[in-house]
Amino acid sequence: MPVNHLKHSKRRTRFTRLLKRLRPLELPVTHRHNSVELFQGGRQFFEALFDAIRSAKHTLLLEYYLIHNDRIGSGLAEELAAAVQRGVKVKLIYDYIGCLETPAAYFKNLSKQGVRLFPFNKPSFQRGVYWFDKRDHRKMTIVDGRLAFLGGFNIADEYTGCLADSQNFRDLGFSICGEAVSELVTIFYESWHMERALPLPQASPGRLWERQGVKSGDAAVNIISGGPRQRRSYIRDAFQVNIASAAEEILIATPYFVPGPRIIRSLLRAVRRGVHVRLLLPARSDVPLMLLLGRSSYATLLRGGVKIFELEREILHAKVMLIDAERTVIGSANLDQRSFHRNFEINCVVDNVQFGGQIRELLLEEIEGSHTVELDVHERRGALIRIMERIVGLFSWFL
């Protein structure tokens, strides 16, 4: 047996063993026959997404946190209307608060064109103020139950790179074709029915697709669905288990870094095991308070041997973690408390050397062009900033 295959087999065994610490009924299903494609920029992603929408023959299922009424948003509306005219059944879930700045006329026009809409968590206060804080943060399109587009891209121009650098979001997206898409279809319909207080259909469309035995490619994929209905944070568990399984290297990029003590301890333990841990975080943010919160944990991590880099050129929005250049955790979830506990999220664990190699090359290139955070410089930050970090930290659960 080749040495590389032996190393991969041992790591996969360690990952599986760690997964089994979870309750048996809560283990994610491993879908072993999938092809995955990485999109390193918004133009590439939206071009592929719109082409796939044009190819749809039966169904289009979309779920997005944010949709703007700009060039990309208008393009999506046109493509969905054209799909309906072809006889395609189109359903769209959008987060009501995330789309608060989008004109109501945008969604009224979609409805008039025949797109079935569901605004997630439209304020009614029937479920109390506590539920009002929940968000559908997923970004997902499923075409004919066979092809899914996921990642960090919302529907907006700032993800395409067409704005000034200071306004552009640096993000990643990917597509999956194969067995894993069936679970994504099931998750979409669960949201569509449960959030509308409708009974789930007896035969889930996703499970019907699964029974067809569709296979495509050799990438193993676990779907990690997170949401406030769950008893525990599967999103956080997936990050923690994968960090614990690392033997050589961990690369993480995330725009909002408020991981909490469990993840921080996991990263520090990894360094003590001899794992090379590097974090790519934003130098600028669309939520400045999150920068203060994230930087408040820098000293602990830097002293523990974690390397931290800040992307300055664009606003970092990619959400990805790479373990040993082979296993990638990628999707909509940030390393923060909101994604762990209060948002509906979708992450995928992709076990594929080729996909991991692409992610590694991209992240190392971004790290090379980023600012290195040095402990001595960081500790010279002023007293006012330290005070602000502590004050903001009191409200970290709500950000």
C-alpha positions in Angstrom: 0.0 0.0 0.0 1.4 3.5 -0.9 2.7 5.6 2.0 0.4 8.5 1.2 -2.6 6.2 1.2 -1.5 4.7 4.5 -1.3 8.2 6.0 -4.7 9.2 4.7 -6.2 6.0 5.9 -4.8 6.5 9.5 -6.1 10.1 9.6 -9.5 9.1 8.3 -9.6 6.4 11.0 -8.7 8.9 13.7 -11.4 11.3 12.4 -14.0 8.5 12.4 -13.1 7.5 15.9 -13.5 11.0 17.1 -16.9 11.3 15.4 -18.1 8.2 17.3 -17.8 10.2 20.5 -21.0 11.8 19.4 -24.3 10.0 20.1 -24.9 7.2 17.5 -28.1 8.8 16.2 -26.4 12.1 15.7 -23.5 10.9 13.5 -23.5 12.6 10.1 -23.9 10.3 7.1 -20.8 10.0 4.9 -21.7 10.2 1.2 -18.7 8.6 -0.6 -19.5 9.2 -4.3 -19.4 12.9 -5.1 -17.6 15.3 -7.4 -16.8 18.7 -6.0 -15.7 21.9 -7.8 -14.2 24.9 -6.1 -15.0 28.5 -7.2 -12.3 30.9 -6.0 -14.1 34.1 -6.9 -17.6 35.6 -7.3 -17.5 36.0 -11.1 -16.6 32.3 -11.6 -19.2 31.2 -9.0 -22.2 33.3 -10.4 -21.4 32.4 -14.0 -21.6 28.6 -13.1 -24.6 29.2 -10.9 -26.6 31.0 -13.6 -25.6 28.4 -16.2 -26.9 25.6 -13.9 -30.2 27.5 -13.3 -30.6 27.8 -17.1 -30.1 24.0 -17.4 -32.8 23.2 -14.8 -35.6 21.0 -16.1 -37.6 20.1 -13.0 -36.9 21.9 -9.7 -34.8 24.8 -8.3 -34.5 25.1 -4.5 -32.8 28.2 -3.2 -32.0 29.3 0.4 -30.2 32.6 1.0 -29.5 35.0 3.9 -29.0 38.1 1.8 -30.3 39.0 -1.7 -29.6 42.5 -3.0 -31.6 44.3 -5.8 -28.4 45.0 -7.8 -26.9 43.6 -10.9 -26.5 40.1 -9.5 -29.8 40.1 -7.7 -31.6 41.3 -10.9 -29.8 38.6 -12.9 -31.0 36.0 -10.5 -34.6 37.2 -10.7 -34.5 37.1 -14.5 -33.1 33.5 -14.5 -35.7 32.3 -12.0 -38.6 33.9 -13.9 -37.3 32.3 -17.1 -37.1 28.9 -15.4 -40.7 29.2 -14.3 -41.7 29.9 -17.9 -40.0 26.6 -18.9 -42.1 24.7 -16.4 -39.5 24.5 -13.6 -40.9 24.5 -10.1 -38.9 27.2 -8.2 -38.9 27.7 -4.4 -36.9 30.3 -2.5 -36.3 30.7 1.2 -34.8 34.1 2.1 -34.0 35.5 5.5 -36.4 38.4 6.3 -34.0 40.4 8.4 -31.0 39.7 6.1 -33.1 41.1 3.2 -34.6 44.0 5.1 -32.9 46.5 2.8 -34.1 44.8 -0.4 -37.2 46.5 -1.8 -40.4 44.5 -1.2 -41.2 45.0 -4.9 -38.3 42.7 -5.7 -39.9 39.7 -3.9 -43.4 40.7 -5.1 -42.2 40.6 -8.7 -40.7 37.1 -8.1 -44.0 35.9 -6.6 -45.9 37.4 -9.5 -43.6 35.5 -11.9 -44.5 32.2 -10.2 -41.6 31.7 -7.8 -42.9 30.3 -4.5 -41.4 32.3 -1.7 -40.9 31.9 2.1 -39.5 34.8 4.1 -37.7 33.1 7.1 -38.6 34.5 10.5 -40.8 37.4 9.4 -41.6 39.2 12.6 -44.9 38.2 14.1 -43.7 37.8 17.7 -45.9 34.7 18.0 -42.8 32.7 19.1 -41.5 35.4 21.3 -38.6 37.9 21.2 -36.1 35.1 21.7 -36.9 33.5 18.4 -36.7 36.9 16.7 -32.9 36.7 17.1 -32.7 33.6 14.8 -31.4 33.9 11.2 -31.3 31.6 8.2 -27.7 32.2 7.2 -27.5 29.4 4.6 -26.4 30.1 1.0 -27.6 27.2 -1.2 -29.0 26.5 -4.6 -30.1 22.9 -5.6 -30.7 22.2 -9.3 -33.0 19.2 -10.2 -31.9 17.4 -7.0 -28.6 16.6 -8.7 -26.3 19.6 -8.3 -25.9 21.9 -5.4 -24.0 25.3 -5.0 -22.9 26.3 -1.5 -20.3 28.4 0.3 -20.2 31.9 1.6 -21.6 33.8 -1.4 -24.8 35.8 -0.9 -26.6 37.2 -3.9 -24.9 40.7 -4.2 -22.5 42.6 -6.4 -19.9 43.0 -3.6 -19.0 39.3 -4.0 -18.1 39.6 -7.7 -15.0 41.8 -7.4 -16.5 44.5 -9.5 -16.5 47.2 -6.8 -13.5 49.1 -5.3 -11.2 46.8 -3.4 -12.3 48.3 -0.1 -15.9 47.2 -0.8 -15.3 43.8 -2.3 -15.8 40.6 -0.3 -13.2 37.8 -0.6 -15.2 34.6 -0.6 -15.3 31.0 -1.7 -18.0 28.8 -3.2 -18.2 25.2 -4.4 -20.6 22.8 -6.1 -21.4 19.2 -5.3 -22.8 16.6 -7.7 -23.5 13.2 -6.3 -25.0 11.3 -3.4 -24.7 14.2 -0.8 -27.1 16.4 -2.8 -30.0 14.1 -1.6 -29.4 15.2 2.0 -29.3 18.8 1.1 -32.7 18.4 -0.7 -34.1 16.9 2.5 -32.7 19.7 4.7 -34.3 22.3 2.4 -37.7 20.7 2.5 -37.5 20.3 6.3 -36.9 24.1 6.5 -39.7 24.8 4.0 -42.3 22.7 5.9 -41.3 23.1 9.5 -40.8 26.9 9.5 -44.2 27.2 7.8 -45.7 24.9 10.4 -46.6 22.4 7.8 -46.4 18.6 8.2 -43.5 17.0 6.5 -44.4 14.8 3.5 -44.2 11.1 4.1 -41.7 10.5 1.3 -39.0 13.1 1.4 -37.9 14.2 -2.1 -34.3 13.9 -0.9 -34.7 10.3 0.1 -36.4 9.4 -3.2 -33.3 10.8 -4.9 -31.0 8.9 -2.6 -32.6 5.6 -3.4 -31.8 6.1 -7.0 -28.2 5.4 -6.1 -26.7 8.3 -8.0 -22.9 8.3 -7.9 -20.5 10.9 -9.2 -16.8 11.2 -8.4 -14.7 10.0 -5.4 -15.0 12.8 -2.9 -16.5 11.7 0.5 -18.8 14.4 1.9 -20.5 14.9 5.3 -23.3 17.4 5.5 -23.4 19.4 8.7 -26.7 21.2 9.3 -26.9 23.6 12.2 -29.8 25.4 13.7 -31.4 26.6 17.0 -33.8 23.6 17.0 -30.8 21.3 17.8 -30.0 20.1 21.3 -26.3 20.7 20.7 -24.2 22.7 18.2 -23.3 20.2 15.4 -21.5 23.1 13.6 -19.2 23.6 16.5 -18.8 19.8 17.0 -17.6 19.4 13.4 -15.0 22.1 13.8 -13.8 20.7 17.1 -13.7 17.1 16.0 -11.7 18.0 12.8 -9.3 20.1 14.8 -8.7 17.2 17.2 -8.0 14.9 14.3 -5.3 17.0 12.7 -1.8 15.5 12.6 0.3 18.0 10.7 -1.5 21.2 9.6 -4.6 23.3 10.2 -5.4 26.3 8.0 -8.5 28.4 8.9 -10.1 31.4 7.1 -13.1 33.1 8.7 -14.5 36.6 8.7 -16.0 36.6 12.2 -13.8 35.0 14.8 -15.4 34.5 18.2 -14.9 30.8 18.7 -15.3 30.5 22.4 -13.1 28.6 24.9 -13.7 25.1 23.5 -12.4 25.9 20.0 -9.5 28.0 21.4 -8.4 25.1 23.7 -8.7 22.7 20.7 -6.4 24.9 18.6 -3.8 25.2 21.5 -3.9 21.4 22.0 -3.2 20.9 18.3 -0.1 23.1 18.5 1.1 21.1 21.5 0.8 18.0 19.4 3.1 19.5 16.9 0.4 20.7 14.4 1.2 23.8 12.4 -1.9 26.1 13.0 -2.5 29.2 10.9 -5.5 31.6 11.0 -6.4 34.0 8.2 -8.6 36.7 9.6 -9.9 40.1 8.4 -8.0 43.4 8.9 -11.3 45.2 8.0 -14.9 44.1 8.6 -18.4 45.1 7.7 -19.1 44.5 11.4 -16.3 46.4 13.2 -17.3 45.2 16.7 -16.4 41.6 15.6 -12.8 42.7 14.9 -12.5 43.9 18.5 -14.0 40.6 19.8 -11.7 38.5 17.6 -8.6 40.4 18.5 -9.3 40.0 22.2 -8.2 36.3 21.9 -5.1 37.0 19.8 -2.7 37.1 22.7 -3.7 33.7 24.1 -3.4 32.1 20.7 -0.1 33.7 19.7 1.5 32.8 23.1 0.3 29.2 22.4 2.0 29.1 19.1 -0.9 29.8 16.7 0.1 31.9 13.7 -2.3 34.7 12.8 -2.5 36.7 9.6 -4.9 39.5 8.6 -6.1 40.0 5.1 -6.0 43.8 4.2 -6.7 44.1 0.5 -10.4 43.0 0.6 -13.0 42.2 3.2 -12.6 38.5 4.1 -15.8 36.6 3.9 -14.6 33.0 3.2 -15.5 30.3 5.8 -13.1 27.4 5.4 -10.9 25.1 7.5 -8.4 22.7 6.0 -7.0 19.7 7.9 -3.7 18.1 6.8 -4.3 19.3 3.2 -7.0 16.6 2.7 -10.1 17.3 4.7 -12.0 20.6 4.2 -14.8 22.1 6.3 -16.5 24.7 4.1 -19.9 26.3 3.9 -21.9 29.2 5.4 -20.9 29.0 9.1 -18.4 31.4 10.8 -16.3 30.5 13.8 -18.6 32.5 16.1 -21.3 31.9 18.6 -24.1 33.1 16.3 -23.2 30.4 13.8 -22.8 27.8 16.5 -26.1 28.4 18.3 -28.5 30.8 16.7 -28.2 30.6 12.9 -29.4 28.0 10.5 -26.2 27.0 8.7 -24.9 24.4 6.2 -21.3 23.2 6.3 -19.8 20.3 4.3 -16.8 18.2 5.3 -15.1 17.3 2.0 -12.6 14.5 2.2 -10.7 14.7 -1.1 -6.9 15.3 -1.6 -7.4 17.2 -4.9 -10.0 19.6 -3.5 -7.9 20.0 -0.3 -4.9 20.8 -2.5 -6.7 23.6 -4.2 -7.9 25.1 -0.9 -4.3 24.9 0.5 -2.8 26.6 -2.5 -5.4 29.4 -2.3 -5.1 30.0 1.4 -1.3 30.0 1.4 -1.3 32.6 -1.4 -3.7 34.8 0.6 -1.5 34.3 3.7 1.6 35.3 1.8 0.0 38.6 0.9 -1.5 39.3 4.3 -0.2 41.1 7.4 1.5 38.9 10.0 0.2 39.6 13.6 3.2 39.7 16.0 2.6 39.2 19.7 4.8 42.1 20.9 3.1 44.5 18.5 -0.3 43.3 19.5 0.4 43.7 23.2 1.3 47.3 22.7 -2.3 48.2 21.7 -3.7 51.0 23.8 -5.6 50.8 27.1 -8.7 52.2 25.4 -8.8 49.4 22.9 -8.3 46.8 25.7 -11.3 48.4 27.6 -13.4 48.3 24.5 -12.6 44.7 23.9 -13.8 43.8 27.4 -17.0 45.8 27.1 -17.8 44.3 23.7 -17.0 40.9 25.1 -19.9 41.2 27.4 -22.2 41.2 24.4 -20.4 38.6 22.3 -23.4 36.2 22.5 -25.6 38.7 20.7 -23.3 39.7 17.9 
